Structures are given as structure tokens and as C-alpha cells.
């Protein structure tokens, strides 16, 4: 699933992925966990279709395995699912050994590198359901005009509110913030000794939502725009409220991520994705909450979205069967089944109404898709974001314009 693993070892869903992706493209000659003899299995045509996934847990592993087994029974094509311990590393090892899996989870920030070296097939335009995917998700997996791979699901960021603390502060549904000024106001009312009004991760994958709301973003139409006045305004807004004590980074309240800060009630509100719902039910079932769209900033509504696709190896000998399996796994019924099993939102528009009906309290996540930006996905972007994140940790005392100018220089080097 495209999600943040809620523990200290993986602070953010995309952040952890970004840190790993650089190594994913430095191909090594180690074993992949599959048969490493070149020419065997799918690479030679025929044989068993092989899938490599990075799972969020037992529920996701079982759901994907069961779905693939059902497709195999229906199609008569054998297929096996392997769960990776370190997906980027095992994927790179498979390519280096000449026996990559036929299908695999692929992060947007890894796409450009694999596309550039010819490792993956651009099959997106051949999908029967290609027009059903959200356009922004298609853009996520398009390089040089080629739609490479099918988005398997997606997540957005929203505002998570502790309803008991909200009521205790004298706030009602009418006070749910729709502007930055209102967000600052309710955060102040919710801040007490030992509890901050709003918390979020010290990283672009959360703070970037404010940049989107200001009308900014790291890259616009292929050009680096990190040092725009909109982004400066966004970081100054965040810095102001970090310093007045009504906003805080999750790490500054002793939490590994926003969900932990929220579940332990060290924060009355957090900015997180829909993966928080699983963590709350599993680890903090007594905490009541509601989900709202992120407030609009000077540039209007905005949020960030995160996704993975079903990458296909260019050397796969069974690309037709692999594409058929992807169409099955991304169908309306199957995506709704995956959503019920482990929580992601379907990547296809035809499933929106059914998903909303089944998840009426979570529709703010889906509504966010209309105003969502995705993190830069060109080759080298992962390293730039990693560096930017390191600088954002000092935002409370740092110079927003200087931080953004550094990011601008780094982005210009990979967007020219």
C-alpha cells in the first residue's frame, strides 16, 4: 500500500521511500530472492508470473496474495507474490542479476531512473482502464510523455481532529478551520500545557501542503520554483506558529510521527494521510477523531498526494499476462476490496462513489484529490527532498528564504 508505516523506523511514508530510492538505482549483483539465473522464469517467456511488493502488514499481504490467486485460477496463468523486506534494494538486485520480477510496487521518485536505463516497460497507454485513473495520478507516472505504469492506489493529507479535545475547548463543527487564520485560531485554543494544537512531521511531505495552499510548490510545469514568494509565505506562516507554540513538529513532542503525537494526545490536531486510520484503530482505539480537508491558504485549497504504481520489467517475457493481471488488480471491485482490507483509496474514478459510501467519515481524503500536488518525480528528486527535509528540521530558527534558495539550486540542477 502507498502509505506511511507508523513507527520510528519509517518516519514518513514518502520520506522513507525517498531515502531508499537512491540506493535502488545503484544496481548491484546480489541476489533478489527470486531465481537469479538469467534466462529462466518470465524473462525467457512462459513460466510463473512473479510479483514483488512492499507490504504494510499481514492484511495487505493476504489481500494481494488472495487477489493474485483468484486471477490465476481465472486466467490459468500461474503467479506468485513475494513480500520484500527492502523493496528498493531487492528490486535493484533483481535487475542487476538479469531476473527482475515481472510486476512490482514502484514509487514515483524511482520511476525516472528506471525509465532512463530502459529497465521498465511503458504499458500505461495499453491498459483497457487507462482513462479511469485520476489524471494527477497518471501525471505521477508519466515521463517524457509516456504513461509507464498503473497507479495501484493513493493517499492524500488531511486535518485530523481529536473531537473530545475539540469539544473541551468549546469548539463546534462551525469552527472547523477553512482558512489559515482560522487554523491558527483553533490551534491556539487547543494548545495547553503538555499539548500542542497542531503537529506534523518536520519534512516536505507534510509542510509541502502549506506550500500548495499558498499557491506554491517545488516544481511547476517542469521548472524549479522552490524559492517562489508563495513558498516563502508558507514557511514563514509555519515558522511563526512553531515559535508561538501552537504548532510543533512531531519529534519535538516526543513522537516518531504525527499519528503517534495524535494517538498519545500530545497534539489535538495533526496533518496526516489516510494511513492514520489503521494506526488509530490498532494502537489508539479509544481516541475519537474526525477528518477535515486542509484549510485553504492564500493560494486556495491544496494538499499532497502519494502513490505507487505496478511497475513492469521491460525484459518480462509475459507482458500481456502481466498487463491483464494489472487490469484485474486495478479494477473497481478489486480496488474496493483492497480498500476494505487495508485502507488505501482506489486510484480509479469509477470507484469514488462506492468508496465514499463505504467510508463516509473519510471523504475529506478523497476530496483532497481535486487540489493535490505530488512530490517531484524526476531523476534525482529524492536526494533533493532528503536534503530539504534535513534543513526543514531547523525551520523554527532558520531563514525560510535561505532554505528554499538551497532547494531551488538543487532542483535547478536536475530540471535543466
Secondary structure, DSSP 8 states (H G I E B T S, - for coil): --S---BTTBS-HHHHHHHHHHHHTS---S--SS--STT-GGGGSSS-EEEEE--SSHHHHHHHHHHHHHHHHHH---EEEEE-SSHHHHHHHHHHTT---SEEEEEHHHHHHHHHTT-B---GGG-TTGGGB-HHHHHHTEETTEE-SEEEEEEEEEEEEEHHHHHHTT--GGGS--BHHHHHHHHHHH-BTTBEEEEE-SSHHHHHHHHHHTT--SEETTEE-TT-HHHHHHHHHHHHHHHTTSEEEGGGGT-SSHHHHHHTTSEEEEEEETTHHHHHHHH-TT--EEEE---BBTTB--EEEEEEEEEEBTT-TTHHHHHHHHHHHTSHHHHHHHHHHH--B-SBGGGHHHHHHHTGGGHHHHHGGGGEEE---STTHHHHHHHHHHHHTTTTTS-HHHHHHHHHHHHHHHH-
